[in-house]
Amino acid sequence: MAKKRAEFRVYGIVQGVGFRYFVYRIASSLNLCGFAKNMYDGWVYVVAEGEEDKLKELHQHLKQGPSHAYVQKVEVEYQQPKNEFHRFGIYRLVSMSKFPVLFLSIFVLANFFVGNLQSKEITITPESLKVRIGLALSGGGSRGVSQIGVLKVLEHEGIEFSAVAGTSIGAFVGGLYSIGYTPEELEEIALNTKWDDVLTLLKEQERSELFFDQKVIQDRVLASLRFKKFKLVYPQALSLGWRFNSFIQKLVWKGAYYSDDFNKLKFPFRAVATDVVSGKTISISKGNLVTALRASSAIPLRNTPITFDTLILVDGGLFANIPVEQLKEFKPDVIIAINTTSPPLEKEELQKPWSLASQIINIFMDKFLKNATLSADIVIEPAIGKHPNDNFKGLDSLIFLGEKAGREQLPKIREILTAKKDSIIANLRNAIAREFGLSSNFNVIPYSDSSISLSKQSFVLKDTSSGLDFKEFIGKLDSKWIKQIRIFDTGYDATNNEAPKVVLEIDTFPRIKNIVYHCEIENVKNQIDTIIQNTIGKFDSPETRKSLIEEIKKLCAKSGFSFTKVVVSPSENSENLHLEITPNKIGKIKIDEKITTSEYIIRRELTFRQGEYTNGHKIAQSWSNIISTGLFSDVFIDFDVDTIASLCNIKIFAQERGTQVLNFLMRIDNERNLQGGVDFIHENLFNTGTRFLVSAAGGKSDFVAKIGLNQTRIWKTNFSLSAEAGYIWKVIPIFVRSKTSKLNRYESSVEKEIIGEKLGAYISAGTQIERLGNFYLGFRSEKQRFYDQNESSKPNYYNFYTLKIGLIYDSRNRLEFPSDGRLINIFLETPLFKTTSSIAFTRAFFQHSINFPIKDLVIRPTITFGFADAGLPFPEFFSLGGEDNFPGFYEDELLGRQIYTTKFEFQYRLPWKLYFDTFITLNYNIGSIWSQFDAIRISELKHSFGFSFGLLTPIGPVSFSLGRAFFFIKNPNAVVWGPIVPYFSIGNRLF
């Protein structure tokens, strides 16, 4: 086994508790050489050399620590051995000279003692005087947002936690808090997040994450069944939780702290979940933090369980909705619990399946809740009332209620913390009295005799009525500037009243006068300068350094440099600091060998490369890209951060899903009546990422059947290729306009119906525009014919062969009721060649629609125009009319070769829901259609107004609309009005 050198930095209550002797015993038993040394700011420095496996075993012992110590975290760096040690020893605290531990005679039982042979001594660090406080954050859905308000109050009070545990929403709040987010930042996240989009059950993915060809398929799906090797894959829940996963990742990678050991976060953290295999509560202490937060909040039936090693995890609220027991491993002196769990739901509130599941959980966990609240020292319960746990409206009010509840509990919190602090000081005083032979009522008096060499602020401990009481003295000290307090026996003759026997010496931190730094990241230097200026003048304490490092790491993470390493050079008794700021880089990228999908399909979706700076946004985007292939039900991106080399090695795991999909399609409307259909899709044909599709859909007025192949990305490029063949049959009504008995009124009626038939193939190649569009070149070969439905004989087919070049760009967040993004559709179609039996035509088309959101109001202008020559056949005519295309006219009421329309829509999402998101829309339209280009007249423009009431439901949009058209005439000047045309539709459009 190769030899290595390891340097350990052990933080926590590790001085004055015999920790170095503990290290000596373990290191000696492992045949390691080196030393253990107390450092000036309360941590222990351990250097050891020996076999690598023995060093790792020592690392595990250090993390666990002896029973009388509290190890908060252990940092380790492995190096090549220097072979400078022959055995293991200890550095003394007084002179810092090394001596063999075999001469060490005794360690005093006090929790604050490190002794040596020359004199009795007790060392007190500010950390050892702190009251260790654990924070338990309950579940409760949206109600848990009030926990942020409580945190604001507690942090303002100066309360710092030694450990945090959370369940469900509590894990979300506690997890982000533990990686460096402030309560104010958490409040900003809560108030600015579109929670309905993050937690929706309607669509698993953001539409913007799909390529355009994927959008076309997903937009019209009613329901799907998945098969794996033609065996049905049963869904485990209503949602895979992809949107929530994506949301969490983007937040986690911007945090100041990251580690797969949750003890190394800003606050040691536990996410609490339930293992459905064993039925036990699991306190997750390591691994991927994103996965841990998802597991803790995976509501049964609503969210798919999370596979975590050999466990199948769901919401931790089943057994531990207030995770008090999970905090006890940290041995806190005080436990504060914030309870935001839901009261039982009323009968009328149990209509949704996830609400019923939540009620069952609430009933089941009620007895566990009572036990948890009894075990906590302080329970803070914001007065939220019956606010539903799935209602993410009015979150600012919930945060305010949390603040109010926190302030109301402050007197009790102060009382309990003061009592605990008094108990710690009393125990310390008794230990000092026993060790140095003082009475328990000794006082502290100043010492100024220069005959003894004392370089620090010094006091004498005496059995006297003068001076300060020890408790009062400790209470006046400020931990911000105290490095340590050393109490030692001077060895003076106790009969000499003038000579001090027991001296208390205060070692203080110096103030920081200057900070120099080296940083490779140019675009953050100005902000780092500001942080440094705000730090200069403060005491060089662990808290100051920790805050400085945290601010810089958070700044770098938000600027796209995740896991940045910030090292403060050792500067004992120095007033100058040096910072080395090293951005992390991507190391090795490994794909789990168990994944059967071709590795290049995963690698091409990664937006990061080996050797690049580690960027959390790119990591989250890569996760979304891999999920968007449709080949996996879940993806896990795990990290191994090498702090020495500043490298992030990445390993990608994935759960493959069935790639054979059966999509069911349905739409009902008042013009086409019932339409239905099915898609059969193989999403990974021959394991190449090629999509194979067979589709058939239609109703009594139309029918479409097609078969096709599509390669969204060819190999690792952004080029795409598709080929399809199909048949289309459609009834096209021909309308006539007639006058009515009322002046300036008209009615429209169907004069006859034309059947149009198309049979052909289409091949296109293009390049993807990110995931939002496609620039393409296509070849179309088609046979067509059209005829009157009442004709007994049918005409022969005519042929055409065209070349089509175009651009389609669609960044809308939804097809129906979009609130963001735009649509651009441009194409030019022209003859490729002409034969004696074929026709030829040229046409051009342009459409642009854009959404301008103003809170719940969306203003949507749309402009459309198209031109064609006289050769354009009837089945290819442009069309106007219908609920979505110029309301006031019936569908296909206006047909022609030239088209122009402009539409202005005003869409408003109502503040209340009719079970689902509810919208009202007003629109104004202007435009017309002409048969020939030279027939275009501005005076012939048509106008219309429309009104729509719509719901966004799990089966698609449901809308009820009214429209009315009008136009202007001259001689005499008048307005001619059409009929009020009603519309209704259920489901997405199929074509």
N, C-alpha and C positions, 0 to 999 in steps of 0.2 A: 504494500500500500504506500503511495507517494506521501511524502511529508509536506505539510503546509504550515503557514503562519496565519493565525486569526486574531484580529483585533475586535474586541467586544466593547460596546458602550451600553451599560445597564442603567436604566432610569427607573425611578420610583422611590420608595422608602427603603433604601439600600445602604445608607450610612448610619452607623451607630446601632446596628442590629446584628453584628457578627457576620455580615455577608461575606467579607473578605476571607474569613476563616472557613466558611462554607465552600467558597470557591477553591481554597487551598486543598481541602480534603478531597473534593471531587477531582480536581486536576491532578493531584498526586496519585490518586487511585487509577487514573487513566494514563499514567506515565507521561504526563505533559510537562514541559518546561515553560517558565515565563514568570509573570507577576500579576498581582491585583493591587489596585491603587485607588484610593478615594480622591475624587477630583473636587476642585474648589467650589463648584456650583451644584454639589449634591448628588453627582452620579459616580458610578464606579467604572474605572477603566481596567480592562483585563486583556493581557497579551499572552497568547499561548502558542507553542509550537509542538508539533507532533504529527501522528498519522491522521489523515483527513477524516476517517470515520470516527476517531476519538474526539476530534475537534467538534464534529457535528453532535456527538453525544453530549459534550460539555455545553454546547449551545442549547440543547433541550433542557438540561438541568438549570441553566441560567434563566431560561424563560419561566420555569416553574418556581425557582427560588426556594429558600427555606421557609418554614411555616411562620416564622416571626418577622418576615420581611414582606414587602409588597412590590412586586416587579411590574412596572407599567409597560415597558417595552425594552427590547434588546436589539441593538443594531450591530451588524457584523460585517466585516470586510475580510475576505480571504486573499492572502498574498503568498509570494514565494518565501520560504524560510530563510532567516539570516543566521541561524545557528549561534546566537549570542548568549544563550542561557544553558545552564547545566542542571538546574533544578527549578522548582516553583517556590517563589517567595512573596512577601507582602511589603508594600511601602507603608511606613509609619506616616500618620497624619501630621505629627508635630514637626519633624525635621525633614520628612520625605526621604529619609535614608532607608535603604532596604535592609531587612534583617530576616534570617531564617525563621520560619514559624515554629520550629521545634522549641524555641526558647519562650514562646508565648505561653503564659501560665494560666490565665483565666479571662473569661468574658463575662461581664456583669449581666444579670438577667434583664436589665432595663431595655426597653425597645429603642433607646436612643444612644447606645453605648458602643464605643470601640475602644478597647483597652490596649496597653502595651506594658512591657516589663518595667519601664522606668518610673511610671506614675499612673495614678488613677485618673481616668479621663472619661468624660461623656461629651459626645458631639450632638448638637441639635441642629437640624436643618429646617428651613421654613416648610419644606414638604412634610416633615414629620409632625409638624404642629397643625397641619390642615385637617379639617373634618372631611373625610371621604364621603362624597355624596353620589348616590346612584339615582339615575332618572329612568323611570318606566313609563313608556308612552303606549297607550292603549290603541285598539282599533276603533272603528266607528265611521269609516267612509268619509264623506265630506265633512262630517262633524269634527273629524280629527284636525281640520285646518285651524280650529280654535287653539290647538296646542302651540301654534306659532305665537299667538298672543301671550300665552303663559311664559314661553321662552323669552320673549322680549322683556317682560317684567323681571324674571329671575336673573337674566344676564345684566340688566340695568342695576340690579341689586348687588352685582359682583359675585354671584354664586357660580362656581365652576364645578363641573361634574367630573368624577373620576371614572364613570362608566355610564353607558346609555344602552338600553334595550327597548326594542319596539316591535309591535305586532301590527301587520297590515298597514294602514295609513300611518300608524305610529312608527313603523320601520322606515317608511318613506321619509317622514320628517326627521326622525332620529338619525337615519343613515346619511342624509345630506348634511345635517348639523355636524355629524362626526367627521365629515371630510372637509369641513372648513366653511360651509355656508353660514352666514350670520342670520339671526331671526329676521332682520330687515330684508335680506336677500330672499329668504324663504317666503316672506310676505309678498314680495314683488312677483315671484314665480307663481304663487297661488292666485293672485289677482289678475295676472296677465295671460295665464294659460287658458286656451279654449278647451275646457274639460270635456265638453260634449263630444268634441272631435277625438280627443285622446282616449276616451272610454267607450266610444260608440260600439255597438254590436252590428251595425248595418254593413260596414265594409271593414275588412281586416287591415287593409293597407291604405296609406295615403295614395290618392290617385296619381299624384306627381311622381310617385316611386315606380310607376309602371311605364313601360314603353308603349308607344301609341297602339300597336297591334294588340297588346294586352288590354289596354283600356277599352278597345272596341268589343272585346269578348266579355270583360267583366261588367261593363256598363249595362248589359242587357240580361244578366243572369238573375233568375228568381231564386233558384236553389241548386245545390250541387251534391253529387255523390262521388266519392273517391274510391278507387280500386287500386290494389297493389297486386300485381300478377293476377288480375281479374278476380280478386277476392275483395269483398267490400271492407273498407276501413271505417270503423264506427267512430264518430266524433266523441271526444271525451267531455266536451262542454260547448256552450254556445259561441265562445270566442277563444281564439288562440292567443289573444293579448298582444299582438304585434305592435299596435300603435303605442300602447303603454310601455312596452319594452323599448321602442325607439325613443320615446320621450325620456325615460329614465337614463338611457345611455348618454344622451346629449348633456344631461345635467352632471352625471357622475364624472365624465371625463374632463369637466371644467372645474372640478374640486381641487383644493390645494393639497389634499392627501390622497394617496392611493396605495393600497397594499392588499395582497391576498391573505394577509394575517390581520384580522380586524382589531387585534390588540395594538397595532401600530398606527391606527388612525388618530386623529386629534383627541378623540375620546374613545377608549376601548368600547367596541360596539357589538351588540348581538341582535340579529334579526331572528324572530321567533316564527317557526312554521310547524305544521303537523305532518308527520309521516303517516300516510294512509295504509302503508303496509303493516307497520308495527303498532299503529295507533298511539304513538308516543309524540310528545312535544319535543321538537328539535331546536336547539339554540345554535344557530349557524355562526361560527366564529372564524371561518376562513373560506377562501375560494373567491369566486367572482362576485363582487358586491352587487352588480346589476341582477344577477341570477338570484342572489339571496333576497333582494327586495321584491322581486317578482314572486318568489316562492311564498314569502310571508303574506302577500296580498292576493293570492290566487283563490278566489271565492269558488267553492264547489258548484258545479253545473254552469256557472257563468264563465269561468276561466279555466283553461286547460291546466292540469297539474304540472309541476315542474320536476323533471328528473334531475336529481342532484346526487352524483355518485350512485350508490345503490338505493337511494331513497326516492320515493314519489311524494312530493310535498305540496300541500295546499295551505290555505289561510291558517295562521297560528292561533286565531281567535277561538278555535274549537275547544282548546284546553287552557289557553293562556292569553286571554284578550287583554289582560293587564300583566305584563311580564315581570312581576316582582321577584318570583323565585329565580328567574334566569339571571338576576343581578347579584344574587348572593354569592356566586363564585368569585366576585371581586371583593368580597368582605367589606362592603361599605358601612360607614358609621350611621348614615341616615339614608333612607330611601324615600324619594319623592315620586309619587305616581300621579299621572294626569289621566283622568278617566273621561273619555268622550264617547263611550259605547252608547248604542242606541237603546231606547226603551222599547218594549214590545210593540209591534205594529198592530193597528186596528184591522178589523176584518176587511174593510174596503180597500186597504192598502196592500192586500196580498194577491193582487191580480197577476203580477209578473212572476215568472218562475224563480228569478234570482231573489226577489223579495221574499218568496216563500222559503227559499234556501236560507236566507239571512235570518228569518224568524226561527227556523229550526235550530240554527246555530245559537241564536240568542237564548232560547229555552235551555239548550243543552249546556251552555257555558255559564249559566246564572250562578250555580253553586261555586264554580271556580272563581268567578268575579268577587264573590263575597270573601272567599279566603284570601284573595290577592289584596283587597282593600284593607283587610285586617292585618296583613303582614307589612304593609307600608307604614312608615312613620307619619307621612303627610299625604293626603289624597286631595288633589285639586280637581273639582268637577265644574266646568263652565256651565252656566245656566242656559243651555241651548234649547231646552224644551223638546218639542217633537219634530225638530228639523230633520227631514228625511236624509238618510245616509247616502242617497244617490242624487241629491239635489245640490249642485255646485253653483247655485246662484246665491248672491248676498254673502259672499265669503268675507267681505270686509266687516260685516256685522259679527260674524263668528269670531274673527280675530279680536275684535273689540271686546266681545264677551269673555274671551280667553284672558285678555289683559285685566279685565275687571275681576275675574275669579282669582288671578294670580295676586293682584294687589290686596284682595280681601284676606288671602292666606299669609301675607308677608309677616304680620305680627307673630303668628304661630311658628312660621319657619324660623324667624329670628330667635324665638324663644328656644326652640329645639336645638338649633345650631350653637347657640350660646352655651346651653347646658352640655352639649357634647364637647365643645371646646374647653369648657371648665373642667370636664372630666379628664380630658387628655392632659391638661396642665397639672391637675391634681395628682395624676399618676406619675407624671414626670417629677413633680416636686417630691413625692414620697420616695421615688427611686434615687434622686439626688441626696435626700436626707439619709437614706440607708447607706448609700455608697460612701458618703463623706462624713458620716457620724454627726449630722446636724439634726436639730429638732425639726418637726414638720412645719414649724411656724417661722423658719428663718426668713430674713429679709435681704434685700439687695441694696448695697450702698456704693457710691462711687469710690473709685480707687485712683489716687494720683501720685503715689510714692514712686519716684523714678529709680529707686534702688533696685527694683526688679525690672528686668528687660521685658517690657510688654509693649508691643508695637501697635496694638489695636485698642479700640474703646474697651476699657476694663472696669469691672466692678467686683466687689467682694461679697460673698455669701456668708452671713453671720447670724447667730442666734442673738438678735438684738431687737429692741423696740423701735430703733430709728430706721430710716430708709423706706424703701418701697416694699410692699408685699409682692412676692414672686409672681402671683397671678396678675396683679396690676402692672408690674414691670413688663411681663410678656405681652400684655394687652396693648402697651404703648408702642411696641415695635412694629415696623412696617416691613412686610416680607419683600417689598419691591427692592429694597436696598441691602437687606441682610443676606450675606452669603452663608454664614453658619455661626452658631454660638458654641463656644468650646468652654467646658467647665472642667477644671483640673486642680489637683492638689499640688501646691507649690513645694511641699516638703518642709515648710517653716515649722519651728517649734510652736506647738499649740499653746504653750504657757506664756508666750510673748504676745501680749494683746495688741501690740502695734504692728505685728507682722501678719499679713494676710495668709491664711492657710488654704482657703478654697476661693479660687478666682473664676469669674465669668468673663470671658473675652468675646467681643462681638467683632466678627470679620465682615466688612462691608464690601459691596461691589463698587468698582470705580465707575465714574460717569464716562460715557462714550464721547470722545472729543472728535474723532474722525473715523470715517469708514471709506475704504477704497475697495473697488470691486473690479472683477473681470467678467465680461459677459459677451457671448457670441451673438446674442440676439439684438440686432441694431434697433429694431422698431419699438423696443420697450425701454430703452435706456433713459429717455426723458422721464417716464413714469417711475422708474427705479430711483432716479435722482430725487424725485419728490418724496418717495418712501424713506430714503436715507436721511434727507433733511429733517423729516419728522421724527426720526429715531435718534439723531445726534442730541446729546444732552441728557438722555435717559440713562438710568443705571444699567450696567452691563450684566443683567441677570438672565437666568434661563427663560423667564417669561418674555423679556425684551427680545432675546434672540429668537425665541419661538414665534413671536408675533411678526418679527422682521422676515423670517424665512417663509412664514405662512402667506404674508402679503405678496412677496415676490413670486412664490409658486403659483398663487391664485392668479396673479397678473399674467404670468407666462401661459398658464392653462387657458385663460380666456383669450389670449392672443394666438392660440393654436399650437402651443408648445407644452404638451402634456408630460407629466412625470419629470419635470425639470429638477435637476439636482442643485441644491444650494448648500454650500459648505462654508461654515464660519471657521476660519483658522484659529487654532488654540492661541489664546492671548491672555494667559494668567497674569494678573497684576498689570495688565496693559490697558491703556486708554484708547488704543487704536484697534480697529477690526478690519479684517480682510475677508471679502466674500468671493467665492468662486462659484459662478452661476453657469452650469453646464446643461444645455438642453439634451433631452433624451433622444436617442435615435432608434429606428426600427432595426432589430437584429434578425434572427432567423424566423422565417414564416413556415410553419408546418401545418399540414392538413391531416386530420385524423385518418389513419389507414383503414378504419372500419367503413368509411364512406365509399359506397360503390359508384356514385356519380363521378364522371371524369373530372380529374383534379383541375384541369384547365378551365372548366366552367366556373369553378369557385374562384380561382386565381384571377380570372379576367374581370371579376366584379370588385376586386380590391382596389381602392383608390389610393392606397399607400404602397410603397415599395421598400425593400431592404436598403438601409443606409439613409433614408429620409428622416427628417425630424418627426418624432411621434406626435401625431395630431389627433386629438380626441374626436373632432368633428369628422375627420376622414374615417376613423375607426367605426363610428356610428353609422356613417353613410355606407360603408362597406357591408355592415350587417344588413342594412335595408336592401342593398343591391342583391345580396345573396338570397335573402328571403323572397325578393321580388321575382326570382327565377321561377317560383312556384314549385320547386322540387323538394323543399324542406319545410317541415312543420315548425322547427325551431333551430336556431343557430346560436352557438356559444363561442365567443371570442375571449380566450383566456390569455393572461399575461404572466410572464416571468421577468420582473424588472431587475436587471443587474445594476445595482447602485454603484459598484466600483467602476465598471466600464461605461455606465450611462447608456445601457442598451435595453431595449424592450423586446424580448423574444415572444413571439405570438404563436399560439396553437388554436386552430379552428376545429370545433366539433359541430356536428349537425345531426339532427334526427330527420331521416328521409321519410317523405310521405308518399302515398300512392300517386303515381303520375298518370294514371288513367282516370279521366274525369268525365262524368255524365252531367251536363248542365241542362236544367229545365228552364224553358222560356215561356212567358205568358204576358199578354197585354189585353186589356178590355177597354174599348172606347166607343163612342157613339157613332163613329163614322166607319170604322173597319170592323166593328163588333169584336168578337173573340178571336184572338190570335194565339197560337201556341207553337212550341217547337222544342227540339232537343239538339244539343251539340255533343258529339263524342270527340274527346281530345286525348291524344297521347302527348304529354308534354316533354318527353325525353326519348324520342324515337332513336333506337340503336345507341342509346347512352351518349348522344351527341348534342343534346339541347335543342334538337329539331322538334317543332310542334307539328303534329299531324291532326287534321280536323275534318270531320264529316258532320254536316249540319243540314237540318231540314226544318223549316218553320213557315207558318202562314195561317191563313183563314179562308173565308169564302171569297174574299176579294183579292187575295194575293198569295203567292207561294214562292219560296226560294229554297233551292237545294244546292249545296256545293261541297266540294272536296278540295283540300289544299294542304300544302306544306309551307312552313314558315321557319326561317332561321333568323331570329331576332338579331343575333350577332354572329358573324362568321369568324370562327376561331377566336382570337383575342382582339380583333378589330371592332370598329363601330359600324362596319358595313353590314347590310341586311339583304336578305334575298327571300322572295316568296313566289309561289306559283299556285294557282287555283283554277278550277274549272267548275262551271255551274249552269243552272237553269233557273230562269225567272219568269214567272207568269203573273200578270197584274191586270186588274180591271181599272180602266181610267175613265171616269165619268166626264161627259161633255155637258156643260151647263149652258143654259140660255137665260137671259134676263127678260123679265116681263113687267109691265107697269101694273100698278094696283089701283084700287078705287080712290086711294088718297093721293093728293098732289105730292109731287117730289118724293115719291116712294117707289121702290122696286122690289121684286121678289126674284129669287134664283131657283131654278128647277133643273133636273137632269133630263136632257133631251134624249141622249142615247149613251151607251157604254161601249168603249173600245177595249178590246183585249190586246195587250202587248206581250210578246214572247221574246225571250233572249236566251241564246244558247252559245256558250263560248268559253274562252280561256284567257287568263291574264297573268303575265309574268312581270315582276318588277324587281329592281335592285336599287338600293339607296344607302344612305348613311344616316345614322341616328344623330339627332341634335339633342345631346344629353339624353334625358329620358322623357323629353317633352314633345318631340316631333321627329319628322323624317323628311329628308330631301330625297326625292325618288325619280327614277326614270322607268317607265313601264311600256310594255307592248301588249296590245289588246287585239284579239282576233275573235270576231263574234258574228253569229247569224241572228237576224231579227225578222219579225213580221208583226203586223198589227191589222186588226180587222174588226168590223162591227160584230158585236156579240150575237146579233140576230141573223147574221149571214150564214147560209147553209154551207158554203164552200170557203175554204181558207186559202189565202194567197201563198205563194212560194216565199221562202226565206230569201232575204238579200244579205250580202256579206259586207264587212268593212274591216280594215286593218289600220289601226292607229298607233301612234307613238304619243305617250303622255308624260309630261314632265311637270313636277309639282312640288309644293311644300305644304306640309300639314304640321301645325304647331298647336298643341293643346295643353295649357298649364292650369286649366280650371280644376278646382278642388273637388267639384262634383259635376256630373252631367246635368242633373236637375237641381234647380235652386242653388246654383253656384254662388259663392260669396267672394271668390278670389280668382285671379288668373285671367287668361285670355285665350281666344281661339283665332287662329289664322289659317285660312284654307285658300291656296292659290294653285291653279293648274292651267296648263295649255295643252290641248289635245289636237293633233293634226294628223293627216293621212300619212302612213308610212309608204304605202304603194297602193295602186288602184288597178283592178283587173276589169275585164269586160263584164263580169257578173257582180261587181262590187260597187258600193257607193263611196263617196268621200265627203268629209266635212271637217271644219275647223271650229273650235270654240275655246273661249277663255273664261275663267271664273275667278272672282276674288270675294272673300268674306273675312271680316274682322269684327270680333266682339270682345269687349273688355269689361271687367268688373271693377267698380270703384266702391270699396266698402267704407261705410261710415257707421261704426258700431254695428247695430242690427239692420241698418238700411244699406242696400246695395243699388247703385245706379249703374245700369248696363246699356251703353249705346252699341248698336250693331249696324254695320253698313255692308250691303251685298250688291254686287253687280256682275253681270255676265253677258257675253256677246257670242254670237254664232253666225255662220254664213247660211245661205239658203239651203245648203245640202244637209243640214241637221235633221235627221228623221224624227218622226212624231214621238216614239218611245224615249227619246233623249231630251225632249223639251224641258225647259225650266218650268217650275211650278210655283204658284203662290196660293196660299189659303190653308186654314187649319188652326188648331189651338196654339201651336208654337210658331206658325209661319203666316203671319198676317191675320190675326183673329178678326172676325167680321165677315170673312169669306169661308166657304166650305173648302175642305181639303181638295186640292187640284182644281179649284174653280177657275183659276186663271192659268193658261198655258201659253208658251211662246218661246221664241229663240233669243229674245233680249229681255234682260231683267235688271231692275234697280229697286232696292228697298233700303230704307233707313228706319231703325226701330230704337225707341227710348223706353227702357223698362225701369221701374222703381219697385224693387222687391224688399219687403220688410218682414223680418222674423218676429213674430209676436212674443211678448214677454211671458206669455203663458202657453202651455201645451195642451192640445187636445189628444192626450196620450203620447203624441210624437211631436217633433218640431213642426211648427205651424207657420205658414207663410201667406201673406197677401201680396199680390202683384198688380200693378197698374202699368199699362203700356200704351204708347202712341206710335202708329206706323204710318209711313208714307212711301209710296212706290207704285210700280205697275209692271206689266209685261206687254211686250209688243212682238208681233210676228216677224217684222223686218226691221233692219237698222234704220232705214230712212223713214220708218213710220213713227219713230220716237217723238213724242210731244210732251213737253212739261205740263201743258194744260190738261193732259189725260191722267195725271197722277192720281192715284186713289189714296184715301186716308182711312184710318180706323182707330178706335179706342178699344182696349180690352181690360178685363178685370178677371183675376184668378184667385181662388182660395185653395191652398195646397197643403198636403201633409207628406212628410218624409218618413215612410214606414218601412218595416223589414221586407215587405214584398215589393218595394219600389215606391215611386211617387204616386200620390193620389191627388187629383185636382178636379175642381169644378170651375168652369170659366164661362164668361159671356163676352161677346165681341160684337161691334157694330161698325160697318163700313159706311163711308160717304165720299162723294166727290162733288166738284163744282162744275156748273155749266154756265154758258153765256147765252144771251138772247132767248129768254130773259136770264139775268144773273140770279142764280139760285143754288141751293145746296140740295143734292139728291141723296136721300138716306136709304140704306139697305135694311134688311130685317135684323133684329137682335138674334144672333146665332149662339145657341148654348153648346157647350162641350163638357164632356167628362172623360176621364181616363184613369186607369189603374195599371200601374206597372210601367216599365221602361219600354221605349220603342225597340222593336226587333230589327228594323231596317233603317 
